[in-house]
Amino acid sequence: MNAAQPWALIAAVALLGFVFKAVGPAVVGGRELPPRVRSVLAVTAPALLAGFVLVQLAGPGWSGLDPAVAGGVAAGLGLRLCGAPFPVVMAGAVVATALLRWAF
């Protein structure tokens, strides 16, 4: 698998999500979905995206795990959990990854 395939899958899932969000109101109309269906739909896209990112990060069978990249992702997650805005999260993750690569 080359490096572009997981990102193509991510783009396809994002596009599919947009299509579902556009077609959904036309199909459902004015009816409200049951709460269980709404909760499942709300967590499906983030769960798929997290899975794709994890596969891209770790590689098949966890054989391609790069500790520097894992540290950068952890730093970004920590910043996000602390309530940092997205640009700060991205910059922090990049800086953490660069520092870890430089240190090791």
N, CA, C and O of each residue as an XYZ file, in Angstrom:
416
protein
N       0.852     -1.168      0.000
C       0.000      0.000      0.000
C       0.901      1.235      0.000
O       1.802      1.351      0.830
N       0.656      2.143     -0.922
C       1.460      3.364     -0.939
C       0.872      4.398      0.015
O      -0.220      4.219      0.554
N       1.608      5.469      0.211
C       1.225      6.466      1.218
C      -0.040      7.241      0.846
O      -0.689      7.806      1.727
N      -0.396      7.278     -0.411
C      -1.552      8.070     -0.839
C      -2.877      7.335     -0.633
O      -3.923      7.979     -0.555
N      -2.857      6.015     -0.545
C      -4.108      5.267     -0.441
C      -4.902      5.570      0.832
O      -6.110      5.784      0.737
N      -4.289      5.599      2.015
C      -5.112      5.930      3.196
C      -5.724      7.323      3.105
O      -6.858      7.530      3.536
N      -4.991      8.267      2.556
C      -5.533      9.630      2.436
C      -6.643      9.684      1.405
O      -7.583     10.466      1.549
N      -6.551      8.867      0.370
C      -7.644      8.790     -0.598
C      -8.888      8.199      0.060
O     -10.004      8.641     -0.214
N      -8.702      7.200      0.930
C      -9.828      6.635      1.666
C     -10.450      7.664      2.600
O     -11.673      7.746      2.712
N      -9.615      8.445      3.268
C     -10.121      9.486      4.158
C     -10.950     10.497      3.361
O     -12.029     10.906      3.790
N     -10.432     10.891      2.202
C     -11.167     11.835      1.363
C     -12.488     11.235      0.888
O     -13.504     11.927      0.837
N     -12.473      9.951      0.541
C     -13.708      9.303      0.088
C     -14.736      9.235      1.213
O     -15.921      9.480      0.987
N     -14.291      8.906      2.414
C     -15.222      8.849      3.543
C     -15.770     10.239      3.852
O     -16.953     10.385      4.161
N     -14.915     11.264      3.771
C     -15.390     12.629      4.007
C     -16.421     13.025      2.957
O     -17.453     13.611      3.286
N     -16.147     12.711      1.705
C     -17.092     13.015      0.628
C     -18.407     12.270      0.832
O     -19.483     12.836      0.636
N     -18.323     11.012      1.223
C     -19.526     10.235      1.484
C     -20.317     10.842      2.637
O     -21.547     10.873      2.599
N     -19.620     11.323      3.654
C     -20.293     11.982      4.771
C     -21.027     13.230      4.328
O     -22.160     13.472      4.744
N     -20.380     14.028      3.480
C     -21.037     15.230      2.961
C     -22.263     14.872      2.129
O     -23.295     15.537      2.222
N     -22.151     13.821      1.312
C     -23.288     13.399      0.488
C     -24.450     12.960      1.373
O     -25.599     13.331      1.133
N     -24.140     12.159      2.407
C     -25.199     11.715      3.313
C     -25.861     12.900      4.008
O     -27.080     12.929      4.180
N     -25.049     13.874      4.406
C     -25.626     15.038      5.077
C     -26.477     15.867      4.121
O     -27.434     16.513      4.550
N     -26.143     15.857      2.839
C     -26.929     16.612      1.860
C     -28.199     15.865      1.468
O     -29.250     16.481      1.291
N     -28.109     14.537      1.329
C     -29.249     13.746      0.878
C     -30.189     13.441      2.039
O     -31.394     13.293      1.834
N     -29.658     13.347      3.243
C     -30.455     12.983      4.407
C     -31.707     13.812      4.601
O     -32.789     13.242      4.748
N     -31.608     15.136      4.609
C     -32.828     15.941      4.790
C     -33.867     15.718      3.693
O     -35.068     15.810      3.946
N     -33.410     15.428      2.488
C     -34.365     15.190      1.400
C     -35.097     13.868      1.601
O     -36.283     13.763      1.291
N     -34.406     12.871      2.111
C     -35.020     11.555      2.299
C     -35.890     11.531      3.547
O     -37.017     11.035      3.523
N     -35.356     12.071      4.638
C     -36.077     12.023      5.906
C     -37.198     13.047      5.930
O     -38.224     12.830      6.574
N     -37.012     14.152      5.237
C     -38.025     15.194      5.218
C     -38.122     15.893      6.562
O     -37.097     16.203      7.170
N     -39.318     16.143      7.031
C     -39.521     16.844      8.285
C     -39.544     15.921      9.496
O     -39.686     16.387     10.627
N     -39.406     14.608      9.270
C     -39.445     13.663     10.386
C     -38.138     13.696     11.163
O     -37.077     13.970     10.603
N     -38.224     13.418     12.441
C     -37.039     13.375     13.286
C     -36.617     11.918     13.473
O     -37.448     11.041     13.707
N     -35.311     11.681     13.364
C     -34.796     10.326     13.551
C     -34.844      9.947     15.028
O     -34.778     10.812     15.901
N     -34.959      8.653     15.299
C     -34.926      8.213     16.701
C     -33.586      8.581     17.352
O     -32.570      8.666     16.662
N     -33.577      8.796     18.650
C     -32.338      9.196     19.328
C     -31.193      8.207     19.141
O     -30.040      8.618     19.008
N     -31.489      6.930     19.131
C     -30.437      5.910     18.957
C     -29.760      6.054     17.590
O     -28.535      5.970     17.496
N     -30.535      6.266     16.548
C     -29.991      6.428     15.195
C     -29.145      7.699     15.126
O     -28.063      7.694     14.540
N     -29.634      8.784     15.723
C     -28.865     10.029     15.719
C     -27.533      9.860     16.433
O     -26.518     10.382     15.972
N     -27.520      9.138     17.551
C     -26.260      8.964     18.289
C     -25.271      8.111     17.510
O     -24.071      8.381     17.533
N     -25.754      7.091     16.825
C     -24.861      6.254     16.008
C     -24.301      7.055     14.845
O     -23.108      6.970     14.552
N     -25.141      7.828     14.181
C     -24.675      8.639     13.057
C     -23.668      9.698     13.493
O     -22.758     10.043     12.738
N     -23.829     10.209     14.700
C     -22.931     11.259     15.184
C     -21.521     10.750     15.435
O     -20.564     11.514     15.311
N     -21.370      9.483     15.782
C     -20.028      8.969     16.110
C     -19.404      8.134     15.000
O     -18.253      7.717     15.130
N     -20.122      7.877     13.920
C     -19.585      7.027     12.861
C     -18.417      7.677     12.139
O     -17.363      7.054     12.005
N     -18.568      8.894     11.675
C     -17.498      9.547     10.915
C     -16.244      9.768     11.754
O     -15.155      9.460     11.269
N     -16.327     10.283     12.983
C     -15.101     10.432     13.770
C     -14.413      9.097     14.059
O     -13.184      9.032     14.098
N     -15.193      8.036     14.261
C     -14.593      6.728     14.530
C     -13.858      6.207     13.295
O     -12.756      5.671     13.412
N     -14.455      6.358     12.124
C     -13.777      5.930     10.898
C     -12.514      6.745     10.647
O     -11.480      6.190     10.274
N     -12.593      8.045     10.848
C     -11.424      8.894     10.648
C     -10.312      8.520     11.622
O      -9.146      8.460     11.231
N     -10.653      8.269     12.878
C      -9.644      7.867     13.861
C      -9.000      6.543     13.469
O      -7.793      6.369     13.635
N      -9.780      5.628     12.962
C      -9.227      4.355     12.505
C      -8.266      4.523     11.343
O      -7.203      3.902     11.323
N      -8.627      5.355     10.377
C      -7.744      5.602      9.244
C      -6.439      6.269      9.686
O      -5.361      5.917      9.207
N      -6.545      7.219     10.592
C      -5.341      7.898     11.077
C      -4.446      6.916     11.827
O      -3.226      6.942     11.665
N      -5.043      6.052     12.645
C      -4.257      5.074     13.389
C      -3.552      4.101     12.460
O      -2.385      3.777     12.684
N      -4.230      3.629     11.426
C      -3.598      2.729     10.464
C      -2.463      3.445      9.739
O      -1.408      2.853      9.514
N      -2.662      4.701      9.373
C      -1.611      5.460      8.705
C      -0.435      5.696      9.643
O       0.717      5.665      9.209
N      -0.706      5.929     10.909
C       0.342      6.192     11.895
C       1.142      4.940     12.208
O       2.372      4.993     12.240
N       0.481      3.819     12.437
C       1.143      2.619     12.920
C       1.579      1.674     11.810
O       2.507      0.889     12.005
N       0.948      1.729     10.679
C       1.285      0.800      9.613
C       0.633     -0.554      9.849
O       0.030     -0.789     10.896
N       0.757     -1.432      8.878
C       0.153     -2.763      9.030
C       0.873     -3.558     10.115
O       2.100     -3.649     10.114
N       0.116     -4.124     11.027
C       0.689     -4.912     12.102
C       1.581     -4.121     13.040
O       2.460     -4.693     13.684
N       1.372     -2.824     13.127
C       2.159     -1.918     13.973
C       3.645     -1.964     13.613
O       4.498     -1.642     14.441
N       3.950     -2.360     12.389
C       5.352     -2.487     11.995
C       5.978     -1.159     11.590
O       7.202     -1.036     11.588
N       5.176     -0.175     11.253
C       5.718      1.094     10.792
C       5.569      2.216     11.787
O       5.576      3.386     11.403
N       5.433      1.887     13.066
C       5.223      2.916     14.081
C       6.479      3.766     14.244
O       7.553      3.247     14.547
N       6.340      5.053     14.044
C       7.431      6.009     14.221
C       7.214      6.711     15.554
O       6.238      7.447     15.702
N       8.095      6.504     16.528
C       7.891      7.111     17.848
C       7.794      8.636     17.807
O       7.067      9.226     18.606
N       8.505      9.271     16.903
C       8.448     10.729     16.820
C       7.059     11.188     16.377
O       6.513     12.143     16.931
N       6.502     10.524     15.403
C       5.165     10.884     14.931
C       4.126     10.570     16.010
O       3.193     11.344     16.225
N       4.292      9.432     16.685
C       3.365      9.093     17.767
C       3.433     10.148     18.876
O       2.406     10.516     19.446
N       4.625     10.628     19.178
C       4.769     11.689     20.173
C       4.118     12.982     19.729
O       3.511     13.682     20.540
N       4.237     13.309     18.449
C       3.585     14.507     17.922
C       2.075     14.413     17.982
O       1.399     15.387     18.316
N       1.542     13.239     17.659
C       0.098     13.039     17.750
C      -0.354     13.151     19.203
O      -1.389     13.752     19.492
N       0.429     12.569     20.118
C       0.087     12.660     21.543
C       0.125     14.113     22.028
O      -0.726     14.533     22.811
N       1.112     14.871     21.561
C       1.190     16.280     21.945
C      -0.012     17.054     21.408
O      -0.584     17.884     22.114
N      -0.390     16.785     20.172
C      -1.569     17.436     19.607
C      -2.836     17.071     20.348
O      -3.693     17.923     20.585
N      -2.957     15.799     20.715
C      -4.123     15.372     21.479
C      -4.164     16.065     22.837
O      -5.220     16.510     23.288
N      -3.011     16.151     23.476
C      -2.959     16.832     24.766
C      -3.343     18.293     24.669
O      -4.077     18.809     25.512
N      -2.844     18.958     23.638
C      -3.200     20.360     23.442
C      -4.691     20.522     23.186
O      -5.321     21.451     23.692
N      -5.246     19.617     22.403
C      -6.676     19.710     22.090
C      -7.527     19.471     23.329
O      -8.538     20.142     23.540
N      -7.107     18.504     24.148
C      -7.853     18.233     25.375
C      -7.767     19.395     26.357
O      -8.651     19.572     27.195
N      -6.697     20.189     26.253
C      -6.567     21.376     27.109
C      -7.366     22.558     26.567
O      -7.421     23.612     27.200
N      -7.984     22.387     25.400
C      -8.834     23.436     24.844
C      -8.124     24.389     23.900
O      -8.646     25.463     23.600
N      -6.943     24.016     23.425
C      -6.216     24.881     22.491
C      -6.944     24.936     21.149
O      -7.557     23.949     20.740
N      -6.884     26.075     20.461
C      -7.498     26.159     19.133
C      -6.752     25.276     18.133
O      -5.584     24.939     18.329
N      -7.445     24.912     17.066
C      -6.892     23.953     16.108
C      -5.541     24.379     15.523
O      -4.650     23.534     15.436
N      -5.334     25.641     15.117
C      -4.005     26.002     14.591
C      -2.887     25.794     15.619
O      -1.778     25.397     15.259
N      -3.177     26.059     16.888
C      -2.175     25.841     17.940
C      -1.908     24.350     18.104
O      -0.766     23.941     18.312
N      -2.951     23.543     18.012
C      -2.790     22.087     18.111
C      -1.889     21.584     16.986
O      -0.967     20.804     17.225
N      -2.155     22.029     15.772
C      -1.353     21.586     14.629
C       0.096     22.029     14.765
O       1.013     21.239     14.538
N       0.306     23.286     15.133
C       1.675     23.785     15.296
C       2.388     23.046     16.417
O       3.564     22.710     16.278
N       1.708     22.788     17.518
C       2.315     22.063     18.628
C       2.701     20.644     18.245
O       3.766     20.162     18.632
N       1.842     19.972     17.487
C       2.141     18.617     17.046
C       3.348     18.590     16.108
O       4.194     17.701     16.199
N       3.418     19.563     15.214
C       4.556     19.636     14.290
C       5.847     19.913     15.051
O       6.867     19.272     14.797
N       5.810     20.852     15.972
C       7.007     21.187     16.757
C       7.441     19.991     17.605
O       8.632     19.691     17.686
N       6.483     19.306     18.239
C       6.823     18.145     19.058
C       7.452     17.047     18.216
O       8.431     16.430     18.637
N       6.905     16.794     17.032
C       7.475     15.775     16.149
C       8.878     16.159     15.716
O       9.778     15.319     15.718
N       9.077     17.415     15.345
C      10.401     17.870     14.917
C      11.416     17.756     16.055
O      12.545     17.315     15.843
N      11.012     18.153     17.254
C      11.935     18.055     18.388
C      12.276     16.607     18.711
O      13.424     16.303     19.035
N      11.305     15.716     18.629
C      11.579     14.305     18.894
C      12.492     13.703     17.829
O      13.360     12.890     18.146
N      12.303     14.093     16.578
C      13.196     13.592     15.514
C      14.602     14.144     15.694
O      15.585     13.443     15.453
N      14.698     15.387     16.111
C      16.007     16.005     16.317
C      16.732     15.381     17.514
O      17.950     15.206     17.490
N      15.970     15.050     18.560
C      16.564     14.501     19.773
C      17.015     13.050     19.597
O      17.992     12.620     20.209
N      16.305     12.307     18.764
C      16.649     10.894     18.599
C      17.140     10.661     17.211
O      17.485      9.533     16.859
